[in-house]
Amino acid sequence: MKPLAQRLFERLERAGVDCTFGIPGDFALPLYAAQNKYGMRTVVCTHEPNAVFAAIAYARIKGLGIVLTTYGVGGLNMINPMAMAYAEFTPVLVISGAPEIGGRTGEIQVHHLVKDYESQRRVFEEVTVATAVLDNSDTAAAEIERIIQTVVRQKRPGYLEIPRDMTNIPIADPGEAASPPTEPEFNEETLAEALGEIRRLISEAKKPVLYVGVGVRRQNLVEQVTKLAEAWGMAVVSSVMGKGTFPETHSNFVGLFMGEMGDAAAQKAVQESDCVLSVGVINSDVNTGFETGKIPHRKLIVVAEQETLVFHHRYENLPMGAFITALAEAAPAQQKPFVPAVPTPEPAATPKTQGPLRIEGVIRVLKGLDPSQYSFLADVGDAWFIGLELQTDFFIASGYYGTMGFAVPGGLGAGIAAPERLPLVIVGDGAFQMTGAEIAVMKGLGLKAIVLVLNNATYKMLEALDGPRDYYNIQNWDYVGFARALGCEGERVTTETGLQDAIAKGKKAKTSYLIEAIVDKEDYPPILKRFRDFFAAKKAQA
């Protein structure tokens, strides 16, 4: 028998977790004390949403992120970023302290209570795949296993609630319940038939294309899909959410496929292909370029989480992980050379030494960096569209759910999970004003990031969709002064060469380095221009 909290932290450590994120609060204090006693690091953030954002970036690298919070005022602050984790298939587990079981008499209204003691758990049910309240010592160990295994297997968030008087209650060893998560069972004949059909179609195709999505990274299938591309000489394109899933420095990689909104080379490769193998792609409006990139069923093979569709033929109960692994094993041993259908892109031009800084200049400077040295994280708006232009093997953004404020706390999580890379955060001024204070947490932990704040004094994405409005204007801050007040370094730049020099300084700095890049309010990233023109045309037709 061991205390419940000790069992919990032992289990999290076995899952590869070496720290948690959160903010201490009264109902969670016993949990924090137990974590401290166990010896696992806790990262205290500036605001509860930031703790979840940091845990999301950590989870996308390590496979599981953990957040500790208090009841009501803490937990309910986390719903929006947890919704992002759910929508974007990220395994994050919120562990919330709660009022004592023994004090729930109904005679006194407990602080932080909303409607009743089940309110918070019911709210979290909407943004998680599994929830549990550990109010019974006999079932606590099994419930911990059930939640962790479900979160890890389904790659979506979960919720555990621990009443304060249950934190150190002795519980038994979970025994067989502690076995590692396994893939759901599937029919071997179904697998064999699907493999045979798809192997034949790809082998016979003259211009096969591999279309990779976020599911490839979540299911740890990067090595397998790389083998598929090389074995059949397939051109590779990625979805918006799948950016960075396939190594973009690989010779088979063509570009970002988002219909008319994405790379022209990727669009051409898909249009001319006679067989498109889609793996782990979420069929969303953004991924399809608002339906400008729909792929005809007659040439589309879709490998989804639990089923595979070959044109109009459906193979059910066929897990993606098991199927892609088997397909990679069945691929030809002899690699087929990939012949690009388009000319090799020209190397990045030398940054301009004169003239105001433009978005194309920001992209040019970032493209000139060695991508192997950085973890690129982008917020929504201009930052995201700039990030989509980069060629990198490591890119994290909220590309589907599209919430503001992710990138700076995401840089904290990425810095902890992948310390060998320097986080380079691309963030708009509006999003930075929401969560930029997290650079102070990095400072306190001895971590650093380069934070590129794009200052155009407006919500540019909204303006692109709707036209200029007074209420899209953003109050101008002294962003460099803000960073210095938090113990970090920084500078303001107005030219390409200034930006290039600032990044070099940031790389050598001992703490986080904020670069405030002044860009023209009327300037747009290339993809955002296409978004603007697309929605302007639709608006004109309405």
MIFIDREN-109373 format. One line per 8 residues: number of its first residue (from 0); their letters; for each residue x, y, z of C-alpha. Coordinates in Angstrom, 2 decimals, m for minus. Layout:
// residues N
NUM> a> X/Y/Z ~ ...
END
This chain:
// residues 542
0> mkplaqrl> 0.00/0.00/0.00 ~ 1.24/3.48/m0.92 ~ m0.34/6.96/m0.75 ~ m2.56/7.74/m3.73 ~ m0.46/10.73/m4.84 ~ 2.74/8.69/m4.72 ~ 1.16/5.99/m6.89 ~ 0.04/8.69/m9.31
8> ferlerag> 3.45/10.34/m9.69 ~ 5.17/6.96/m10.03 ~ 2.80/6.12/m12.87 ~ 3.34/9.48/m14.59 ~ 7.09/9.03/m14.41 ~ 6.77/5.58/m16.02 ~ 4.85/7.31/m18.83 ~ 7.88/9.54/m19.51
16> vdctfgip> 6.73/12.63/m17.62 ~ 9.43/14.53/m15.73 ~ 7.54/17.70/m14.76 ~ 4.07/19.15/m14.41 ~ 2.71/22.63/m15.18 ~ 0.21/24.65/m13.20 ~ m0.51/27.16/m10.45 ~ m0.88/26.09/m6.79
24> gdfalply> m4.26/26.65/m5.14 ~ m5.79/25.68/m1.81 ~ m7.53/22.46/m2.87 ~ m4.41/21.36/m4.77 ~ m1.85/22.12/m2.05 ~ m1.63/18.50/m0.81 ~ m0.97/17.40/m4.42 ~ 1.82/19.94/m4.82
32> aaqnkygm> 3.34/18.89/m1.50 ~ 3.19/15.23/m2.55 ~ 4.84/16.02/m5.89 ~ 7.59/17.94/m4.14 ~ 8.16/15.04/m1.73 ~ 8.27/12.61/m4.65 ~ 10.93/14.70/m6.37 ~ 9.15/15.58/m9.62
40> rtvvcthe> 9.60/19.14/m10.82 ~ 6.62/21.50/m10.92 ~ 6.61/24.47/m13.31 ~ 4.53/27.32/m11.94 ~ 3.14/29.47/m14.75 ~ 1.67/32.98/m14.70 ~ m1.90/31.94/m15.58 ~ m3.79/28.66/m15.80
48> pnavfaai> m4.37/28.75/m19.58 ~ m0.62/29.21/m20.06 ~ 0.05/26.08/m18.01 ~ m2.09/24.05/m20.42 ~ m0.51/25.68/m23.48 ~ 2.93/24.77/m22.12 ~ 1.76/21.22/m21.40 ~ 0.41/20.94/m24.97
56> ayarikgl> 3.81/21.76/m26.49 ~ 5.49/19.41/m24.00 ~ 3.03/16.63/m24.88 ~ 3.55/17.01/m28.61 ~ 7.22/16.30/m28.05 ~ 7.20/13.84/m25.12 ~ 3.85/12.08/m25.61 ~ 2.02/13.21/m22.45
64> givlttyg> 1.66/16.56/m20.65 ~ 0.40/17.06/m17.10 ~ m1.27/20.07/m15.46 ~ m1.95/20.46/m11.72 ~ m4.66/22.90/m10.66 ~ m7.04/23.82/m7.92 ~ m10.81/23.47/m8.01 ~ m13.18/25.88/m9.77
72> vgglnmin> m11.18/29.08/m10.24 ~ m8.16/27.13/m11.48 ~ m9.68/24.24/m13.38 ~ m12.38/26.23/m15.15 ~ m9.73/28.70/m16.36 ~ m8.29/25.86/m18.46 ~ m11.25/24.96/m20.64 ~ m10.24/26.89/m23.79
80> pmamayae> m6.70/25.45/m24.08 ~ m8.06/22.01/m23.18 ~ m10.53/22.42/m26.06 ~ m7.50/23.08/m28.28 ~ m5.86/19.90/m26.98 ~ m9.00/17.90/m27.76 ~ m9.50/19.39/m31.24 ~ m5.85/18.91/m32.16
88> ftpvlvis> m5.33/15.39/m30.73 ~ m2.94/16.26/m27.89 ~ m2.58/14.00/m24.81 ~ m2.79/16.42/m21.86 ~ m4.04/15.34/m18.43 ~ m5.45/17.90/m16.00 ~ m5.24/16.78/m12.36 ~ m7.39/18.94/m10.12
96> gapeiggr> m7.56/19.09/m6.37 ~ m11.11/19.24/m4.98 ~ m13.01/19.80/m1.70 ~ m12.83/17.00/0.87 ~ m15.27/14.13/0.55 ~ m15.79/14.22/4.29 ~ m16.93/17.83/4.28 ~ m19.65/17.55/1.65
104> tgeiqvhh> m22.56/17.71/4.07 ~ m24.56/20.38/2.27 ~ m24.79/22.51/5.40 ~ m22.02/24.93/4.34 ~ m21.40/26.26/0.83 ~ m17.76/25.53/m0.02 ~ m15.80/28.30/m1.76 ~ m14.96/27.83/m5.47
112> lvkdyesq> m18.11/25.70/m5.85 ~ m20.23/26.57/m8.90 ~ m23.45/24.57/m8.97 ~ m22.62/21.31/m7.23 ~ m19.56/19.14/m6.60 ~ m19.88/17.49/m10.03 ~ m19.97/20.76/m11.99 ~ m16.29/20.93/m12.88
120> rrvfeevt> m16.06/17.31/m13.95 ~ m19.16/17.72/m16.17 ~ m17.62/20.78/m17.84 ~ m14.39/18.87/m18.52 ~ m16.37/16.01/m20.08 ~ m16.93/18.27/m23.10 ~ m13.20/18.70/m23.80 ~ m11.76/15.31/m22.77
128> vatavldn> m12.00/11.64/m23.71 ~ m12.11/10.40/m20.12 ~ m12.77/11.82/m16.64 ~ m12.66/10.36/m13.14 ~ m13.10/11.50/m9.54 ~ m10.85/9.52/m7.20 ~ m13.25/9.29/m4.27 ~ m12.82/5.58/m3.53
136> sdtaaaei> m9.52/4.03/m2.37 ~ m10.55/0.61/m3.69 ~ m10.94/1.81/m7.27 ~ m8.45/4.72/m7.39 ~ m5.51/2.75/m8.85 ~ m7.64/1.25/m11.62 ~ m9.13/4.66/m12.43 ~ m5.68/6.24/m12.70
144> eriiqtvv> m4.70/3.53/m15.16 ~ m7.89/3.87/m17.16 ~ m7.50/7.63/m17.58 ~ m3.79/7.59/m18.46 ~ m4.10/4.71/m20.89 ~ m7.10/6.29/m22.62 ~ m5.35/9.65/m22.97 ~ m2.13/8.11/m24.32
152> rqkrpgyl> m3.92/5.72/m26.69 ~ m6.45/8.18/m28.11 ~ m4.04/11.15/m28.12 ~ m6.63/13.40/m26.53 ~ m6.91/15.08/m23.12 ~ m8.28/13.67/m19.87 ~ m9.27/14.82/m16.39 ~ m8.58/13.45/m12.89
160> eiprdmtn> m10.13/15.00/m9.79 ~ m8.66/14.24/m6.36 ~ m10.51/15.40/m3.22 ~ m8.10/16.92/m0.73 ~ m8.65/14.22/1.92 ~ m7.96/11.46/m0.66 ~ m4.50/12.73/m1.69 ~ m2.52/10.63/0.76
168> ipiadpge> m4.96/7.76/1.35 ~ m3.13/4.40/0.98 ~ m4.18/2.48/m2.13 ~ m3.21/m0.95/m3.41 ~ m0.91/m1.68/m6.32 ~ m2.96/m1.54/m9.55 ~ m1.58/m4.95/m10.58 ~ m2.66/m6.03/m14.05
176> aaspptep> m4.35/m2.69/m14.65 ~ m0.88/m1.17/m14.98 ~ m0.14/m2.99/m18.23 ~ 0.82/m0.64/m21.09 ~ m1.92/0.49/m23.49 ~ m2.44/m1.77/m26.46 ~ m3.89/m1.22/m29.90 ~ m7.53/m2.32/m30.25
184> efneetla> m7.93/m5.78/m31.74 ~ m8.44/m6.03/m35.49 ~ m9.15/m8.72/m38.02 ~ m5.99/m10.10/m39.67 ~ m7.91/m10.93/m42.87 ~ m9.09/m7.33/m43.09 ~ m5.52/m6.13/m42.65 ~ m4.20/m8.51/m45.32
192> ealgeirr> m6.89/m7.51/m47.84 ~ m6.32/m3.79/m47.27 ~ m2.55/m4.20/m47.55 ~ m2.84/m6.12/m50.79 ~ m5.18/m3.62/m52.42 ~ m3.23/m0.52/m51.38 ~ 0.16/m2.01/m52.19 ~ m1.06/m2.83/m55.70
200> liseakkp> m2.57/0.64/m56.25 ~ 0.57/2.48/m55.14 ~ 2.83/0.17/m57.17 ~ 0.77/0.74/m60.31 ~ 0.46/4.50/m59.84 ~ 2.55/6.70/m62.11 ~ 2.55/9.74/m59.80 ~ 1.75/8.59/m56.24
208> vlyvgvgv> 1.56/11.24/m53.53 ~ 1.80/10.78/m49.76 ~ m0.35/13.32/m47.90 ~ 0.64/13.43/m44.21 ~ m1.36/14.87/m41.35 ~ m1.12/15.42/m37.63 ~ m2.00/11.78/m36.89 ~ 1.39/10.64/m38.17
216> rrqnlveq> 3.21/12.51/m35.41 ~ 0.66/11.63/m32.74 ~ 0.93/7.91/m33.55 ~ 4.76/8.01/m33.79 ~ 4.70/6.92/m37.44 ~ 7.25/9.34/m38.92 ~ 9.82/6.61/m39.57 ~ 7.22/4.37/m41.23
224> vtklaeaw> 5.80/7.03/m43.57 ~ 9.32/8.11/m44.51 ~ 10.02/4.52/m45.50 ~ 6.84/4.46/m47.61 ~ 7.80/7.65/m49.44 ~ 11.30/6.39/m50.20 ~ 10.26/2.86/m51.18 ~ 7.70/4.02/m53.76
232> gmavvssv> 9.35/7.32/m54.76 ~ 6.32/9.26/m53.58 ~ 6.05/13.03/m53.53 ~ 5.14/14.13/m50.00 ~ 2.84/17.00/m49.06 ~ 1.65/17.91/m45.58 ~ m1.57/19.32/m44.24 ~ m1.63/22.52/m42.22
240> mgkgtfpe> m1.93/20.66/m38.92 ~ 0.62/18.13/m40.12 ~ 3.33/20.72/m40.84 ~ 6.63/19.43/m39.52 ~ 5.31/15.89/m39.24 ~ 7.32/14.71/m42.25 ~ 10.91/16.01/m42.39 ~ 10.62/19.05/m44.64
248> thsnfvgl> 14.34/18.89/m45.43 ~ 13.77/15.45/m47.02 ~ 14.27/15.36/m50.79 ~ 10.77/13.90/m51.36 ~ 9.00/16.74/m49.57 ~ 7.18/19.09/m51.94 ~ 5.27/21.51/m49.71 ~ 2.17/22.42/m47.75
256> fmgemgda> m1.10/21.29/m49.34 ~ m4.01/23.59/m48.57 ~ m5.76/23.78/m51.92 ~ m5.44/27.16/m53.58 ~ m4.26/28.67/m50.28 ~ m1.12/26.53/m49.94 ~ 2.03/25.89/m51.95 ~ 1.55/25.86/m55.71
264> aaqkavqe> 3.97/22.92/m56.04 ~ 1.99/20.86/m53.52 ~ m1.29/21.73/m55.22 ~ 0.12/20.69/m58.60 ~ 1.51/17.42/m57.21 ~ m1.89/16.44/m55.78 ~ m3.84/17.53/m58.85 ~ m1.59/15.53/m61.21
272> sdcvlsvg> m1.37/12.46/m58.99 ~ m3.26/9.29/m59.89 ~ m3.09/7.92/m56.33 ~ m3.03/10.00/m53.11 ~ m2.33/8.16/m49.83 ~ m3.65/10.34/m47.00 ~ m2.39/9.37/m43.53 ~ m3.64/11.01/m40.33
280> vinsdvnt> m5.16/14.05/m42.05 ~ m8.13/15.76/m40.41 ~ m10.70/16.68/m43.05 ~ m11.26/20.24/m41.84 ~ m12.06/23.51/m43.61 ~ m8.55/24.87/m43.04 ~ m6.75/21.69/m44.14 ~ m8.74/21.66/m47.38
288> gfetgkip> m8.16/25.36/m48.06 ~ m11.86/25.97/m47.48 ~ m12.70/23.21/m49.97 ~ m10.41/24.54/m52.70 ~ m8.30/21.41/m52.23 ~ m10.84/18.60/m52.28 ~ m9.32/15.38/m53.63 ~ m11.59/13.17/m55.80
296> hrklivva> m12.52/9.84/m54.18 ~ m11.47/7.99/m57.33 ~ m7.79/8.51/m56.48 ~ m7.86/8.94/m52.70 ~ m6.82/6.39/m50.05 ~ m7.53/7.59/m46.51 ~ m5.86/6.01/m43.48 ~ m7.69/7.40/m40.45
304> eqetlvfh> m7.48/6.67/m36.73 ~ m9.54/3.47/m36.81 ~ m10.41/2.79/m40.44 ~ m9.03/2.87/m43.97 ~ m10.95/3.98/m47.05 ~ m9.79/2.98/m50.53 ~ m11.74/5.11/m52.97 ~ m15.30/4.05/m51.98
312> hryenlpm> m14.20/0.84/m50.23 ~ m14.13/0.94/m46.40 ~ m12.03/m1.25/m44.07 ~ m13.38/m0.76/m40.55 ~ m11.70/m1.40/m37.17 ~ m8.21/m1.07/m38.65 ~ m6.02/1.08/m36.33 ~ m3.75/3.54/m38.10
320> gafitala> m0.64/2.56/m36.14 ~ m0.93/m1.14/m36.89 ~ m1.86/m0.60/m40.53 ~ 0.88/1.89/m41.46 ~ 3.47/m0.21/m39.66 ~ 2.37/m3.27/m41.66 ~ 2.30/m1.28/m44.93 ~ 5.84/m0.04/m44.31
328> eaapaqqk> 6.99/m3.60/m43.72 ~ 5.31/m4.67/m46.97 ~ 6.89/m1.86/m48.99 ~ 9.47/m2.75/m51.68 ~ 12.97/m3.26/m50.31 ~ 14.51/m1.38/m53.22 ~ 14.05/2.38/m52.93 ~ 12.56/4.16/m55.90
336> pfvpavpt> 14.17/7.53/m56.62 ~ 11.85/10.51/m56.38 ~ 11.76/12.73/m59.47 ~ 10.42/16.20/m58.62 ~ 7.65/17.43/m60.89 ~ 8.67/21.02/m60.25 ~ 12.05/22.81/m60.27 ~ 14.02/22.87/m57.03
344> pepaatpk> 13.25/26.13/m55.17 ~ 15.85/28.85/m55.40 ~ 17.95/29.37/m52.25 ~ 16.81/32.16/m49.96 ~ 17.88/35.58/m51.13 ~ 20.26/37.74/m49.11 ~ 18.37/40.01/m46.69 ~ 17.90/43.57/m47.89
352> tqgplrie> 20.04/46.18/m46.20 ~ 17.76/49.14/m46.85 ~ 14.07/49.95/m46.72 ~ 11.39/49.19/m44.11 ~ 10.87/45.65/m42.87 ~ 8.21/43.78/m44.81 ~ 6.63/40.39/m44.14 ~ 8.47/38.89/m47.11
360> gvirvlkg> 11.67/40.08/m45.46 ~ 10.75/38.42/m42.15 ~ 10.16/35.16/m44.05 ~ 13.43/35.54/m45.94 ~ 15.42/35.99/m42.72 ~ 13.74/33.04/m40.97 ~ 14.28/30.81/m44.01 ~ 17.98/31.60/m43.79
368> ldpsqysf> 18.29/30.00/m40.33 ~ 19.48/26.45/m39.76 ~ 16.16/24.70/m38.91 ~ 17.90/21.90/m37.01 ~ 18.83/24.34/m34.23 ~ 15.33/25.67/m33.49 ~ 11.90/24.64/m32.29 ~ 9.58/26.91/m34.29
376> ladvgdaw> 6.33/27.82/m32.56 ~ 3.74/30.12/m34.10 ~ 0.65/31.83/m32.81 ~ m2.40/32.53/m34.98 ~ m2.67/35.33/m37.55 ~ 0.39/36.70/m39.34 ~ 2.68/34.59/m37.15 ~ 1.06/31.34/m38.26
384> figlelqt> 1.07/32.26/m41.95 ~ 4.73/33.24/m41.73 ~ 5.52/29.95/m40.00 ~ 3.79/27.99/m42.76 ~ 6.30/29.43/m45.25 ~ 9.30/27.97/m43.40 ~ 10.97/24.69/m44.23 ~ 11.46/22.98/m40.88
392> dffiasgy> 11.25/19.57/m39.25 ~ 9.95/21.03/m35.98 ~ 6.86/23.26/m36.01 ~ 4.09/23.62/m33.44 ~ 1.03/25.85/m33.77 ~ m2.69/25.97/m33.13 ~ m3.44/25.54/m36.80 ~ m6.89/23.98/m36.52
400> ygtmgfav> m8.56/25.19/m33.32 ~ m6.92/28.57/m33.87 ~ m6.79/30.04/m30.38 ~ m4.65/33.08/m29.61 ~ m1.92/33.06/m26.99 ~ m0.44/29.59/m27.46 ~ 3.05/30.29/m28.78 ~ 4.90/31.98/m25.88
408> pgglgagi> 3.85/29.46/m23.19 ~ 4.27/26.79/m25.87 ~ 7.89/27.94/m26.09 ~ 8.23/27.21/m22.37 ~ 6.91/23.66/m22.82 ~ 9.07/23.03/m25.89 ~ 12.17/24.36/m24.14 ~ 11.70/21.88/m21.29
416> aaperlpl> 10.79/18.92/m23.52 ~ 13.48/19.50/m26.19 ~ 16.32/21.45/m24.56 ~ 18.65/20.64/m27.46 ~ 16.72/23.11/m29.64 ~ 16.23/26.83/m29.04 ~ 12.54/27.80/m29.13 ~ 11.91/30.50/m31.73
424> vivgdgaf> 8.46/31.91/m31.07 ~ 6.64/33.87/m33.77 ~ 3.76/35.83/m32.23 ~ 1.58/38.78/m33.13 ~ 1.27/41.79/m30.86 ~ m2.31/40.90/m29.91 ~ m1.48/37.34/m28.87 ~ 1.64/38.46/m27.02
432> qmtgaeia> m0.43/40.85/m24.93 ~ m2.45/37.82/m23.76 ~ 0.29/35.43/m22.64 ~ 3.68/37.08/m23.20 ~ 4.48/37.26/m19.48 ~ 5.48/33.59/m19.63 ~ 8.97/34.73/m20.64 ~ 9.39/35.57/m16.94
440> vmkglglk> 8.82/31.91/m16.07 ~ 11.50/30.91/m18.58 ~ 13.83/33.42/m16.94 ~ 13.17/31.93/m13.51 ~ 13.88/28.42/m14.76 ~ 17.09/29.37/m16.53 ~ 15.50/28.70/m19.93 ~ 15.50/30.98/m22.95
448> aivlvlnn> 13.69/31.56/m26.21 ~ 13.83/34.02/m29.05 ~ 10.44/35.71/m29.14 ~ 9.68/37.53/m32.39 ~ 6.77/39.94/m31.81 ~ 5.21/41.18/m35.06 ~ 4.00/44.67/m34.30 ~ 1.48/45.91/m36.87
456> atykmlea> m0.95/47.31/m34.26 ~ m3.93/45.34/m35.59 ~ m5.68/41.98/m35.65 ~ m4.49/41.34/m39.20 ~ m6.26/37.99/m39.70 ~ m9.63/39.51/m38.83 ~ m9.01/42.44/m41.12 ~ m8.19/40.04/m43.94
464> ldgprdyy> m11.50/38.26/m43.43 ~ m13.69/41.29/m42.79 ~ m11.94/44.46/m43.91 ~ m10.58/47.30/m41.72 ~ m12.45/48.10/m38.52 ~ m11.59/50.48/m35.69 ~ m12.03/47.70/m33.17 ~ m9.28/45.62/m34.80
472> niqnwdyv> m6.68/48.20/m33.72 ~ m4.40/47.13/m30.86 ~ m2.98/49.39/m28.15 ~ 0.73/49.78/m28.75 ~ 3.04/48.57/m25.96 ~ 6.71/49.07/m25.33 ~ 7.36/45.36/m25.90 ~ 11.11/45.64/m25.45
480> gfaralgc> 10.62/47.57/m22.21 ~ 8.15/44.91/m21.06 ~ 10.71/42.16/m21.67 ~ 13.42/44.07/m19.84 ~ 11.12/44.67/m16.89 ~ 10.78/40.87/m16.60 ~ 14.55/40.39/m16.58 ~ 14.94/39.49/m20.24
488> egervtte> 16.71/41.21/m23.12 ~ 15.42/42.60/m26.39 ~ 15.46/45.19/m29.14 ~ 13.23/46.81/m31.73 ~ 13.99/46.27/m35.44 ~ 12.73/47.98/m38.57 ~ 14.87/46.39/m41.31 ~ 15.73/42.91/m42.59
496> tglqdaia> 19.37/43.12/m41.65 ~ 18.34/44.45/m38.25 ~ 16.17/41.38/m37.75 ~ 18.95/39.07/m38.88 ~ 21.41/40.68/m36.45 ~ 18.86/40.59/m33.61 ~ 18.30/36.84/m34.02 ~ 22.06/36.30/m33.90
504> kgkkakts> 22.18/38.30/m30.64 ~ 19.22/36.36/m29.29 ~ 20.98/33.10/m29.95 ~ 23.95/34.24/m27.86 ~ 21.90/35.88/m25.09 ~ 21.82/34.29/m21.65 ~ 18.08/34.78/m21.23 ~ 15.01/35.09/m23.46
512> ylieaivd> 15.44/37.69/m26.19 ~ 12.42/39.63/m27.42 ~ 12.59/41.11/m30.90 ~ 9.89/43.66/m31.68 ~ 9.62/43.73/m35.47 ~ 7.80/46.80/m36.77 ~ 5.89/45.78/m39.89 ~ 3.52/47.75/m42.07
520> kedyppil> m0.16/47.50/m41.12 ~ m1.06/47.00/m44.78 ~ 1.42/44.18/m45.38 ~ 0.31/40.53/m45.63 ~ 2.04/37.13/m45.66 ~ 1.55/35.37/m49.04 ~ m0.93/32.74/m47.77 ~ m2.93/35.33/m45.84
528> krfrdffa> m3.21/37.36/m49.05 ~ m4.79/34.34/m50.70 ~ m7.16/33.98/m47.74 ~ m8.11/37.65/m48.03 ~ m8.76/37.42/m51.77 ~ m10.75/34.20/m51.37 ~ m13.08/35.62/m48.71 ~ m13.38/38.94/m50.51
536> akkaqa> m14.58/37.09/m53.61 ~ m17.10/35.08/m51.58 ~ m18.33/38.24/m49.91 ~ m18.80/39.90/m53.31 ~ m20.84/36.91/m54.53 ~ m23.14/36.92/m51.50
END
